[in-house]
Amino acid sequence: MLRSRDRSRGGSGGNSGPTLSLNFLSSTAPANTVFTRATVATDVINGVLTDFASGAPRVSAANGYLSEISRTNSIRNGECGGSVTGTPGTLPTNWTDVNTVGLTREIVGQGTVSGFSYVDIRISGTPSAGTYSLLTEDTAQIVASSGQRWSASLYAAIISGSLTGITSTSVRVSGRNAGAETEGTSQSISLTVDPTRVSAIRTLNNASTTRVIAQFDVVVTAVAIDATFRISSVQCELGYGSTSYIRTTSTAVTRNADVMYITTANIPSYNSVGTLIMVGKTAPFFGPDAQTYAYFTNNPVASDEHRFFKDPSNFNYTHYQGLVNYGGTAFAETNKPPDLGIGQPFNIGASWALGASNVRVNVNGQTPTTLTLSSLPSCNRLYIGATSAGAGQFCGYMQRIDYYPINRTDV
């Protein structure tokens, strides 16, 4: 299989190397790429929550280029501000807790480390068996309805004490009506001293649900408990899967979609026959929407295209799909079996030309899938990690793209 680092001669025509090589493992975006995102955004780079200004692509030598859909963090105080140390102390602004199990709650600290703003909460005593819940928003604040998909996430750690007497810890998407829970989904987390992000997803299905919140639950038994938890970067977003953290301090905040492309005029020797090598890391979730790795299109008509993406037909269906449209009619499509895991490295090769078995798709070195192509699209842009402005975002990391102006048979 041809990989992006391979510069050897091979394939039809015998050309020695790519005419376009986009390296995203850098501190800046590659030359001639066009990028837009009219809001700030974050990425975790080498363990540090790093801010990127409006209009600045999230490109780093550690991760590559992060391309995400637009999302809103509906938690008004994800930064945990407003807490006051004491017993019980004051929880962050807009936060409350439900402590029906008889524990003592204390706020023992707050601050910022590695870019993450946090609050430290200690629970102790000998409780009755049940659940201590930390609610990170007013139960009447975030409007929701049955049929919507919501995702809740936060970073959590246990920084002192132990998990003795604690059955589980989890983040929960909680559907509400007049303050009472109507439905919910939890995702457990194995806590350590290092903060770990955990995310829960729920498709609301109760007709009485009118609100939603994100909460941190601690299930306890009736034995002595003493544990201090560090909570940070809370998010509740409408949509399937948790995207990168969006900082909030007093109101909900929206992060716009990342859109990056390069015109084919800036791709040397570009023509309608070609080979594309895509290297990166898949998204932290596979949802019901298409997640696009790369997309040649005839902008703004978008009737001609080569599209390489994760098939959206099933939430957990992780195969890779290639689609070719000509004049707005799909006439060539190829699928791969489930071979891409969540948050995993990938190396995808795709090549195309007229004729029998002249379209090939290869994922991580597997046997290529082939099909026959009878017409070739005419394209003027290559979108990276999206299908067009604000649509079909990859939600993962693109690290390198190589283009060869020939149909390479070694893909």
Long-range contacts (C-beta under 8 A, 24 or more apart in sequence): 1-347, 1-349, 1-362, 1-365, 1-410, 1-411, 2-275, 2-277, 2-349, 2-408, 2-410, 2-411, 3-277, 3-279, 3-347, 3-349, 4-277, 4-278, 4-279, 4-347, 4-400, 4-401, 4-402, 10-408, 10-409, 10-410, 11-275, 11-351, 11-404, 11-406, 11-407, 11-408, 11-409, 11-410, 11-411, 12-353, 12-406, 12-407, 12-408, 12-409, 13-406, 15-404, 15-405, 15-406, 17-404, 18-277, 18-402, 18-403, 18-404, 19-267, 19-268, 19-269, 19-270, 19-403, 19-404, 19-405, 20-262, 20-267, 20-268, 20-270, 20-401, 20-402, 20-403, 21-400, 21-401, 21-402, 21-403, 22-262, 22-384, 22-400, 22-401, 22-402, 23-399, 23-400, 24-59, 24-64, 24-65, 24-280, 24-397, 24-398, 24-399, 24-400, 24-401, 25-60, 25-61, 25-62, 25-64, 25-399, 25-400, 26-59, 26-61, 27-59, 27-60, 27-61, 28-59, 29-57, 29-59, 29-65, 29-260, 30-262, 32-262, 32-263, 32-266, 33-57, 33-260, 33-261, 33-262, 33-384, 34-260, 34-261, 34-262, 34-263, 35-258, 35-259, 35-260, 36-259, 36-389, 37-255, 37-256, 37-257, 37-258, 37-259, 38-256, 39-254, 39-255, 39-256, 40-247, 40-255, 41-68, 41-244, 41-246, 41-255, 41-258, 42-115, 42-244, 42-245, 42-246, 42-247, 43-244, 44-244, 47-114, 48-114, 48-115, 49-114, 49-115, 49-116, 49-233, 49-245, 50-115, 51-115, 51-247, 57-258, 57-260, 58-244, 58-258, 63-281, 63-397, 63-399, 64-280, 64-281, 64-397, 64-398, 64-399, 64-400, 65-260, 65-384, 65-385, 65-397, 65-398, 65-399, 66-244, 66-258, 66-396, 66-397, 67-258, 67-260, 67-384, 67-385, 67-386, 67-393, 67-394, 67-395, 67-396, 67-398, 68-243, 68-244, 68-255, 68-257, 68-258, 68-393, 68-394, 68-395, 69-239, 69-243, 69-257, 69-289, 69-390, 69-393, 69-395, 70-254, 70-255, 70-256, 70-257, 70-390, 71-237, 71-238, 71-239, 71-243, 71-246, 71-254, 71-255, 72-237, 72-238, 72-246, 72-252, 72-253, 72-254, 72-255, 73-235, 73-236, 73-237, 73-245, 73-246, 73-247, 73-248, 73-252, 73-253, 73-254, 73-255, 74-137, 74-141, 74-142, 74-236, 74-237, 74-238, 74-252, 75-136, 75-137, 75-142, 75-214, 75-234, 75-235, 75-236, 75-248, 75-252, 76-137, 76-141, 76-248, 76-249, 76-250, 76-251, 76-252, 77-136, 77-137, 77-234, 77-248, 77-249, 77-250, 78-136, 78-233, 78-234, 78-235, 78-245, 78-246, 78-247, 78-248, 78-249, 79-117, 79-233, 79-247, 79-248, 79-249, 80-110, 80-117, 80-118, 80-119, 80-231, 80-232, 80-234, 81-117, 81-249, 83-107, 83-110, 83-119, 85-109, 85-110, 91-119, 91-121, 91-134, 92-119, 92-136, 93-250, 94-136, 94-137, 94-138, 94-141, 95-134, 95-135, 95-136, 95-137, 96-135, 96-138, 97-132, 97-133, 97-134, 97-135, 98-131, 98-132, 98-133, 98-135, 99-132, 100-130, 101-127, 101-128, 101-129, 101-130, 101-131, 101-132, 101-220, 102-126, 102-127, 102-128, 103-127, 103-132, 103-220, 103-225, 105-132, 108-228, 116-155, 116-195, 116-232, 116-233, 117-232, 117-233, 118-155, 118-195, 118-230, 118-231, 118-232, 119-230, 119-231, 119-232, 120-159, 120-228, 120-229, 120-230, 120-231, 121-228, 121-229, 121-231, 122-160, 122-161, 122-226, 122-227, 122-228, 122-229, 123-218, 123-225, 123-226, 123-227, 123-229, 124-161, 124-225, 124-226, 124-227, 125-224, 125-225, 126-222, 126-223, 126-224, 126-225, 127-165, 127-220, 127-222, 127-225, 128-222, 129-220, 129-221, 129-222, 130-219, 130-220, 131-217, 131-218, 131-219, 131-220, 132-217, 132-218, 132-220, 133-172, 133-215, 133-216, 133-217, 133-218, 134-215, 134-216, 134-217, 134-218, 134-231, 135-174, 135-213, 135-215, 136-213, 136-214, 136-215, 136-216, 136-234, 136-236, 137-213, 137-214, 137-236, 138-213, 139-176, 139-179, 139-211, 139-213, 140-176, 140-178, 140-179, 140-211, 141-211, 141-213, 142-211, 142-212, 142-213, 142-236, 143-210, 143-211, 144-175, 144-204, 144-209, 144-210, 144-211, 144-212, 144-238, 145-204, 145-209, 145-210, 146-204, 146-205, 146-206, 146-207, 146-209, 147-203, 147-204, 147-205, 148-203, 148-204, 148-212, 148-238, 149-201, 149-202, 149-203, 149-204, 149-238, 149-239, 149-240, 149-287, 149-288, 150-201, 150-202, 150-204, 150-212, 150-236, 150-237, 150-238, 150-239, 151-199, 151-200, 151-201, 151-235, 151-236, 151-237, 151-239, 151-240, 151-241, 151-242, 152-199, 152-200, 152-213, 152-214, 152-215, 152-234, 152-235, 152-236, 152-242, 153-197, 153-198, 153-199, 153-200, 153-214, 153-233, 153-234, 153-235, 153-236, 153-242, 153-245, 154-197, 154-198, 154-214, 154-216, 154-231, 154-232, 154-233, 154-234, 154-235, 155-195, 155-196, 155-197, 155-198, 155-230, 155-231, 155-232, 155-233, 156-189, 156-191, 156-195, 156-196, 156-198, 156-216, 156-229, 156-230, 156-231, 156-232, 157-191, 157-192, 157-193, 157-194, 157-195, 157-196, 157-229, 157-230, 158-191, 158-192, 158-193, 158-227, 158-228, 158-229, 158-230, 159-193, 159-228, 159-229, 159-230, 160-227, 160-228, 161-226, 161-227, 161-228, 162-226, 162-227, 163-191, 163-227, 164-223, 164-224, 164-225, 164-226, 165-220, 165-221, 165-223, 165-224, 165-225, 166-218, 166-219, 166-220, 166-221, 166-225, 166-227, 167-219, 167-220, 167-221, 168-217, 168-218, 168-219, 169-216, 169-217, 169-218, 169-219, 169-229, 170-198, 170-200, 170-216, 170-217, 170-219, 171-198, 171-199, 171-200, 171-214, 171-215, 171-216, 171-217, 172-200, 172-214, 172-215, 172-216, 172-217, 173-200, 173-201, 173-202, 173-212, 173-214, 173-236, 174-212, 174-213, 174-214, 174-215, 175-202, 175-204, 175-206, 175-209, 175-211, 175-212, 176-209, 176-210, 176-211, 176-212, 176-213, 177-208, 177-209, 177-210, 177-211, 182-206, 182-208, 182-209, 183-209, 186-217, 191-229, 195-230, 195-232, 197-233, 197-242, 199-241, 199-242, 199-284, 199-285, 201-240, 201-241, 201-242, 201-285, 203-240, 212-236, 239-287, 240-285, 240-287, 240-288, 240-289, 240-315, 241-283, 241-284, 241-285, 241-286, 241-287, 241-395, 242-284, 242-285, 243-395, 256-390, 257-386, 257-389, 257-390, 257-391, 257-393, 258-385, 258-386, 258-393, 259-383, 259-386, 259-388, 259-389, 259-390, 260-383, 260-384, 260-385, 260-386, 261-299, 261-381, 261-382, 261-383, 261-384, 262-381, 262-382, 262-384, 263-380, 263-381, 263-382, 264-296, 264-379, 264-380, 264-381, 264-382, 265-380, 267-382, 267-403, 268-405, 269-405, 270-403, 270-405, 271-405, 272-376, 272-377, 272-378, 272-379, 273-352, 273-353, 273-354, 273-376, 273-405, 273-406, 273-407, 274-351, 274-352, 274-403, 274-404, 274-405, 274-406, 274-407, 275-349, 275-350, 275-351, 275-352, 275-403, 275-404, 275-406, 275-407, 275-408, 275-411, 276-306, 276-308, 276-349, 276-350, 276-351, 276-401, 276-402, 276-403, 276-404, 277-347, 277-348, 277-349, 277-400, 277-401, 277-402, 277-403, 277-404, 277-411, 278-308, 278-346, 278-347, 278-348, 278-349, 278-350, 278-398, 278-400, 278-401, 279-345, 279-346, 279-347, 279-348, 279-398, 279-399, 279-400, 279-401, 280-345, 280-346, 280-394, 280-396, 280-397, 280-398, 280-399, 280-400, 281-343, 281-344, 281-345, 281-346, 281-396, 281-397, 281-399, 282-310, 282-318, 282-340, 282-341, 282-342, 282-343, 282-344, 282-345, 282-346, 282-396, 283-342, 283-343, 283-394, 283-395, 283-396, 284-342, 284-343, 284-395, 284-396, 285-342, 285-395, 286-310, 286-315, 286-316, 286-317, 286-318, 286-342, 287-312, 287-315, 288-312, 288-314, 288-315, 289-392, 290-387, 290-392, 291-392, 291-393, 291-394, 291-395, 291-396, 292-383, 292-385, 292-386, 292-387, 292-392, 292-393, 292-394, 293-320, 293-348, 293-385, 293-394, 293-398, 294-382, 294-383, 294-384, 294-385, 294-398, 294-401, 295-382, 295-383, 295-386, 295-387, 295-388, 295-392, 296-377, 296-379, 296-381, 296-382, 296-383, 297-379, 297-380, 297-381, 297-383, 297-387, 297-388, 298-377, 298-378, 298-379, 298-380, 298-381, 299-380, 299-381, 299-388, 302-388, 303-327, 303-328, 304-328, 304-377, 304-378, 304-379, 305-377, 305-379, 306-350, 306-352, 306-377, 306-379, 307-387, 308-348, 308-350, 308-361, 309-387, 309-392, 310-340, 311-335, 318-342, 320-348, 320-361, 320-363, 322-350, 322-359, 322-361, 324-352, 324-359, 324-373, 324-377, 325-377, 326-375, 326-376, 326-377, 327-375, 331-373, 331-374, 331-375, 332-359, 332-371, 332-372, 332-373, 333-371, 334-359, 334-361, 334-369, 334-370, 334-371, 335-369, 336-361, 336-363, 336-366, 336-369, 337-366, 339-363, 339-364, 339-366, 340-364, 343-396, 349-408, 349-411, 350-411, 351-404, 351-407, 351-408, 351-409, 351-411, 352-376, 352-407, 353-407, 358-407, 360-409, 360-411, 361-411, 362-411, 368-411
